[in-house]
Amino acid sequence: MRRLLVATAVVLALLGTGLAGCAKQDEGTAAPAAGAAEEPLKVGYQRFGGLSLLKARKTEAAGTSWSLFESGPALTEGLKAGAIDIGQVGEAPPIFAAAGKVDFKIIGTSQPVPKGEAVLVKAASGYSTFKDLKGKKVALNKGSNVNWLLVKLLAANGMTIKDIDVQYLKPADARPAFDAGQVDAWIIWDPYFALAEVPGVKVLVDGTGLVNNREYILVSPQALKSKPGKIREFLKTYRETTDWGIAHPEERVKLIAPELNIPEDAAKRALDRSAQPLAAVTPAIGDELQQISDGFTELQLIPGKVDIKARVDEQFADLLR
């Protein structure tokens, strides 16, 4: 009997230790206790957009950390790894990320920016329409916003992806390849677009009438649970900063050019056509993203159907209307 009582006590002690361990393990994703201070946000940004301006103005909350990414797909990888809590991307990266099982919510967007991405060719090439690129080498960053622009351009011109020789290159690799004539066209977004607008380069077509090219604000579910106050504070500042920049275009250029390490004339060109107010996510925005996602599925650019609309979270919509 004594041995039974001792064994029972040991089991209960072990269970208690295990339960305590589980409790400690869950603390990282649980909502903060009432009155507890939330940890600072870890923000991912790209070379452009409202987040670059916010970083340049230094109006974010104290302790906020910043991580620079070359493209949206790279940023979503940072989100997956837990390196960032929140970030801003174009319309295609959330879909490719969701197809890759990255967990996130979409909590904000922007007004359309169709002129902020384009197909660039050499002026001496003689190309006058997108159809002229049949059989030619076309560079773009896979999984980025320009991936959807390519899909829409092909459809609008009665072409398929087999009609061109797609070269999937990151901006840092695509620019020298384009300059050297190793590719015939480059589909790219601002500010890389503006930087490439030099004598001898021609804009073949931009996104007008084809794509909305919105920005999207993604956040990790863990941050939504553990840092809701910081997220709300950050979105409010983000909105105010974006609005300030639109109202003060000359000051905006002076701030953002050194932040991006680009000439002021390129920054001005890019901002004049690409800077748009933030906007709330809505069911209609979810439908728009779902249409893009279904288009990628149909073309077998992603494996199977992705319910991207389910990722839309309207809890901060009041800050962005």
Backbone torsions as a table, in degrees:
resi	resn	phi	psi	omega
1	MET	NA	-42.4	179.7
2	ARG	-60.6	-42.6	179.8
3	ARG	-61.7	-36.9	179.8
4	LEU	-65.5	-42.3	179.5
5	LEU	-65.1	-41.1	178.9
6	VAL	-64.1	-44.1	179.9
7	ALA	-61.7	-41.5	179.4
8	THR	-62.5	-42.6	179.5
9	ALA	-62.3	-39.9	179.3
10	VAL	-64.2	-45.1	179.6
11	VAL	-60.0	-45.6	-179.7
12	LEU	-62.7	-38.6	178.9
13	ALA	-64.1	-43.0	179.4
14	LEU	-64.8	-41.9	177.7
15	LEU	-61.1	-41.4	179.1
16	GLY	-61.9	-42.3	178.8
17	THR	-63.5	-42.3	-179.5
18	GLY	-63.8	-43.4	179.5
19	LEU	-64.3	-38.9	178.1
20	ALA	-63.9	-40.5	178.8
21	GLY	-62.6	-41.8	178.4
22	CYS	-62.0	-40.9	-179.7
23	ALA	-61.0	-43.4	179.3
24	LYS	-64.3	-36.6	-177.7
25	GLN	-66.6	-33.8	-177.3
26	ASP	-80.5	-12.7	-175.5
27	GLU	-61.0	-29.6	-175.7
28	GLY	-66.7	-29.1	-176.6
29	THR	-109.4	-5.0	-179.2
30	ALA	-75.6	155.9	177.0
31	ALA	-65.1	145.8	-179.0
32	PRO	-64.5	147.0	177.9
33	ALA	-64.0	154.6	-179.0
34	ALA	-56.0	128.3	178.8
35	GLY	86.2	-10.1	-179.3
36	ALA	-75.0	143.7	179.5
37	ALA	-76.2	137.4	177.4
38	GLU	-86.0	146.3	177.4
39	GLU	-67.2	152.2	177.1
40	PRO	-61.9	156.8	179.2
41	LEU	-79.8	147.4	172.3
42	LYS	-107.8	113.9	-171.4
43	VAL	-107.9	134.4	173.5
44	GLY	-104.8	135.1	-179.9
45	TYR	-141.0	164.0	177.1
46	GLN	-114.8	171.4	-179.0
47	ARG	-75.4	77.4	175.1
48	PHE	147.8	-175.7	179.2
49	GLY	78.9	174.7	-176.4
50	GLY	-64.2	-28.5	-178.5
51	LEU	-67.9	-33.5	176.3
52	SER	-64.3	-38.8	178.2
53	LEU	-67.3	-41.9	178.6
54	LEU	-60.7	-42.9	178.5
55	LYS	-64.1	-40.8	-178.7
56	ALA	-66.3	-35.5	-179.1
57	ARG	-78.1	-19.3	178.5
58	LYS	59.3	42.6	179.6
59	THR	-104.8	5.5	179.9
60	GLU	-75.3	167.7	-179.4
61	ALA	-64.2	148.8	178.1
62	ALA	-58.9	139.3	177.9
63	GLY	92.5	-12.3	179.0
64	THR	-60.2	130.9	178.0
65	SER	-106.5	149.9	-174.7
66	TRP	-122.9	136.4	174.8
67	SER	-127.8	126.7	-177.7
68	LEU	-91.3	133.6	177.8
69	PHE	-125.2	144.5	-177.6
70	GLU	-73.1	-27.4	-176.0
71	SER	-152.7	169.0	177.9
72	GLY	-61.6	-46.1	178.2
73	PRO	-57.3	-38.7	177.9
74	ALA	-65.5	-38.2	179.7
75	LEU	-65.1	-41.6	179.8
76	THR	-65.9	-28.6	174.4
77	GLU	-67.0	-36.7	175.6
78	GLY	-63.6	-37.8	177.4
79	LEU	-64.9	-43.8	179.5
80	LYS	-61.0	-40.1	-177.1
81	ALA	-77.7	-8.9	-177.5
82	GLY	81.6	11.2	179.8
83	ALA	-73.2	-24.1	178.5
84	ILE	-135.6	159.2	176.6
85	ASP	-98.9	-32.7	-170.2
86	ILE	-149.4	150.3	179.3
87	GLY	-167.5	172.7	-175.8
88	GLN	-124.4	132.9	-177.8
89	VAL	-140.2	176.6	174.6
90	GLY	-84.9	-166.3	-170.0
91	GLU	-81.2	-24.7	-178.6
92	ALA	-85.5	-37.9	-177.0
93	PRO	-54.0	-38.1	178.7
94	PRO	-61.8	-34.1	-177.7
95	ILE	-71.4	-46.8	177.3
96	PHE	-63.3	-37.2	179.0
97	ALA	-66.5	-43.0	178.3
98	ALA	-63.4	-38.2	177.0
99	ALA	-64.5	-27.8	177.5
100	GLY	-90.2	12.8	175.7
101	LYS	68.3	26.5	173.1
102	VAL	-77.9	134.0	-178.0
103	ASP	-94.0	124.2	179.4
104	PHE	-165.1	167.9	171.9
105	LYS	-123.4	152.3	177.3
106	ILE	-103.4	114.1	-171.5
107	ILE	-114.1	-1.4	179.6
108	GLY	-166.8	164.8	179.1
109	THR	-148.1	-167.0	177.2
110	SER	-133.7	169.8	169.2
111	GLN	-66.9	159.2	-177.1
112	PRO	-57.9	147.0	179.0
113	VAL	-132.0	58.1	-174.2
114	PRO	-65.0	-27.8	-178.6
115	LYS	-82.4	-3.0	-176.1
116	GLY	-84.2	3.4	175.1
117	GLU	-142.9	149.3	-172.5
118	ALA	-159.5	167.1	172.6
119	VAL	-99.4	121.3	179.9
120	LEU	-105.8	139.8	175.1
121	VAL	-136.8	167.4	174.1
122	LYS	-77.8	136.2	-178.2
123	ALA	-59.0	-32.8	-177.7
124	ALA	-78.3	-4.6	-176.1
125	SER	-69.7	-26.9	-177.7
126	GLY	85.8	-1.0	178.9
127	TYR	-71.4	133.1	179.7
128	SER	-121.8	-20.0	176.8
129	THR	-136.6	165.1	179.4
130	PHE	-63.3	-30.8	179.3
131	LYS	-60.4	-26.1	179.8
132	ASP	-66.4	-12.7	-178.9
133	LEU	-88.0	6.2	178.7
134	LYS	-58.9	126.3	-179.3
135	GLY	81.4	0.6	-176.4
136	LYS	-97.6	163.8	177.7
137	LYS	-84.7	122.5	-178.0
138	VAL	-122.1	121.0	-177.3
139	ALA	-96.0	142.9	172.8
140	LEU	-163.5	164.6	178.4
141	ASN	-89.7	117.6	-177.6
142	LYS	-63.9	135.3	176.5
143	GLY	82.2	0.8	179.4
144	SER	-94.6	-179.8	-177.4
145	ASN	-58.4	-34.1	-177.8
146	VAL	-70.1	-14.2	176.0
147	ASN	-64.8	-38.3	177.8
148	TRP	-73.2	-36.1	176.0
149	LEU	-60.0	-41.7	177.5
150	LEU	-60.3	-45.2	179.2
151	VAL	-57.2	-45.4	-178.2
152	LYS	-69.8	-36.2	177.9
153	LEU	-65.2	-42.3	178.5
154	LEU	-61.4	-46.2	-179.5
155	ALA	-64.1	-41.4	-178.1
156	ALA	-66.6	-23.2	-176.8
157	ASN	-109.2	14.4	177.8
158	GLY	62.9	33.9	-177.7
159	MET	-118.3	166.1	172.3
160	THR	-121.6	171.2	-178.2
161	ILE	-65.4	-19.3	178.0
162	LYS	-75.9	-11.7	-179.2
163	ASP	-80.7	-11.2	178.2
164	ILE	-128.5	163.0	178.1
165	ASP	-101.5	93.3	-175.2
166	VAL	-74.3	130.2	175.9
167	GLN	-115.6	107.5	-179.2
168	TYR	-82.2	104.0	-177.1
169	LEU	-131.6	139.6	173.0
170	LYS	-70.8	157.1	-177.6
171	PRO	-51.5	-40.0	-177.8
172	ALA	-64.7	-25.6	178.0
173	ASP	-95.5	-31.9	-176.7
174	ALA	-70.0	-38.1	-177.5
175	ARG	-60.9	-51.6	178.5
176	PRO	-64.0	-33.4	177.7
177	ALA	-65.7	-39.4	178.4
178	PHE	-68.6	-46.1	-179.9
179	ASP	-59.8	-36.4	-177.0
180	ALA	-85.5	-1.3	179.8
181	GLY	77.7	16.5	179.3
182	GLN	-79.2	-17.7	170.5
183	VAL	-128.5	153.7	-175.9
184	ASP	-88.2	-24.1	-178.9
185	ALA	-150.7	155.6	179.5
186	TRP	-134.3	123.4	176.6
187	ILE	-99.1	116.9	-168.5
188	ILE	-148.0	162.2	-177.5
189	TRP	-114.2	166.5	176.0
190	ASP	-72.1	146.2	6.9
191	PRO	-89.9	-4.2	177.7
192	TYR	-59.3	-36.8	176.3
193	PHE	-56.7	-53.7	-178.1
194	ALA	-63.3	-37.8	-179.9
195	LEU	-66.0	-29.9	-178.7
196	ALA	-84.7	-8.2	179.8
197	GLU	-78.2	80.5	179.4
198	VAL	-118.1	165.5	177.2
199	PRO	-52.7	133.3	-179.3
200	GLY	96.9	-6.8	178.1
201	VAL	-109.4	137.7	-175.4
202	LYS	-122.9	139.9	173.2
203	VAL	-84.7	109.8	-178.7
204	LEU	-73.1	-44.7	178.7
205	VAL	-165.3	146.4	173.2
206	ASP	-111.3	-168.3	-173.3
207	GLY	-82.7	0.1	-177.0
208	THR	-57.1	127.1	179.3
209	GLY	79.2	-1.2	-177.8
210	LEU	-117.5	-45.6	-176.1
211	VAL	-137.8	157.9	174.8
212	ASN	-89.0	-29.9	177.7
213	ASN	49.6	54.1	176.9
214	ARG	-78.8	161.1	167.0
215	GLU	-91.5	150.5	176.8
216	TYR	-130.2	140.9	179.2
217	ILE	-101.3	117.9	-179.5
218	LEU	-107.2	146.9	179.1
219	VAL	-141.4	147.6	178.5
220	SER	-76.9	144.5	177.0
221	PRO	-58.9	-32.9	179.0
222	GLN	-63.1	-42.0	179.4
223	ALA	-68.1	-34.4	177.3
224	LEU	-60.7	-35.9	-179.6
225	LYS	-78.5	-42.4	-170.6
226	SER	-96.6	-17.3	-176.6
227	LYS	-134.5	42.5	-176.4
228	PRO	-61.9	-36.3	179.4
229	GLY	-68.1	-41.9	178.9
230	LYS	-64.8	-38.0	178.8
231	ILE	-65.1	-44.9	179.5
232	ARG	-62.1	-45.0	178.9
233	GLU	-61.4	-41.9	-178.8
234	PHE	-65.9	-44.3	-179.9
235	LEU	-63.1	-37.5	178.5
236	LYS	-63.4	-44.5	179.4
237	THR	-67.5	-39.7	177.8
238	TYR	-59.1	-46.4	179.5
239	ARG	-62.4	-46.8	-178.2
240	GLU	-63.5	-39.5	-179.3
241	THR	-67.8	-42.4	178.3
242	THR	-62.0	-44.7	178.8
243	ASP	-63.5	-40.4	177.9
244	TRP	-60.9	-44.3	-178.9
245	GLY	-61.9	-40.3	178.9
246	ILE	-66.2	-35.3	179.5
247	ALA	-79.3	-17.7	-177.7
248	HIS	-130.3	66.4	-173.7
249	PRO	-59.5	-37.1	-178.2
250	GLU	-69.8	-43.5	178.0
251	GLU	-65.7	-35.5	178.5
252	ARG	-60.1	-45.8	179.2
253	VAL	-61.2	-44.0	-178.8
254	LYS	-60.9	-33.2	-179.8
255	LEU	-80.3	-43.8	-169.3
256	ILE	-81.5	-29.4	-179.0
257	ALA	-58.1	-50.7	177.4
258	PRO	-68.6	-31.5	177.6
259	GLU	-61.6	-39.7	-179.3
260	LEU	-91.1	-7.7	-177.7
261	ASN	59.3	46.5	177.8
262	ILE	-130.2	158.3	179.5
263	PRO	-63.8	152.2	-178.7
264	GLU	-63.1	-34.5	-178.9
265	ASP	-65.6	-38.4	177.5
266	ALA	-68.7	-41.2	178.3
267	ALA	-61.5	-40.8	-179.7
268	LYS	-65.3	-45.2	179.2
269	ARG	-58.3	-46.6	-177.7
270	ALA	-65.6	-45.6	-177.8
271	LEU	-67.9	-36.9	-179.0
272	ASP	-59.3	-32.9	-177.6
273	ARG	-105.5	-15.7	-170.9
274	SER	-114.1	-19.6	-177.8
275	ALA	-77.2	116.6	-179.1
276	GLN	-132.2	155.6	179.2
277	PRO	-65.2	154.6	171.5
278	LEU	-70.4	162.3	-179.5
279	ALA	-147.7	156.7	179.1
280	ALA	-78.2	147.7	171.1
281	VAL	-78.1	144.2	-176.8
282	THR	-139.7	170.7	174.1
283	PRO	-56.9	-34.6	178.9
284	ALA	-65.4	-38.1	176.2
285	ILE	-64.7	-39.9	176.5
286	GLY	-60.6	-41.4	178.1
287	ASP	-63.9	-39.9	179.4
288	GLU	-62.1	-46.1	178.1
289	LEU	-65.3	-38.1	-179.7
290	GLN	-64.7	-36.1	177.5
291	GLN	-63.1	-41.8	178.1
292	ILE	-64.4	-45.5	180.0
293	SER	-59.4	-45.4	-179.5
294	ASP	-64.7	-32.4	176.7
295	GLY	-65.1	-41.5	177.4
296	PHE	-66.0	-37.9	178.7
297	THR	-64.4	-45.0	-179.0
298	GLU	-59.7	-36.4	-179.6
299	LEU	-87.4	2.9	179.2
300	GLN	60.7	31.5	175.0
301	LEU	-84.2	-18.0	171.6
302	ILE	-131.0	151.7	-176.2
303	PRO	-81.1	98.4	176.3
304	GLY	85.4	176.3	-177.7
305	LYS	-77.6	139.7	177.5
306	VAL	-117.6	127.3	177.4
307	ASP	-86.8	75.5	-177.4
308	ILE	-71.6	-27.5	179.8
309	LYS	-60.4	-31.5	-179.9
310	ALA	-69.0	-15.2	179.6
311	ARG	-82.4	-11.7	-177.5
312	VAL	-74.8	127.6	-177.4
313	ASP	-126.0	116.1	-173.3
314	GLU	-92.8	12.4	-171.5
315	GLN	-66.8	-17.7	178.5
316	PHE	-110.0	15.3	-175.5
317	ALA	-59.2	-30.8	-177.8
318	ASP	-63.2	-26.3	-179.3
319	LEU	-79.6	-18.4	-170.3
320	LEU	-115.7	0.8	178.7
321	ARG	-76.0	NA	NA
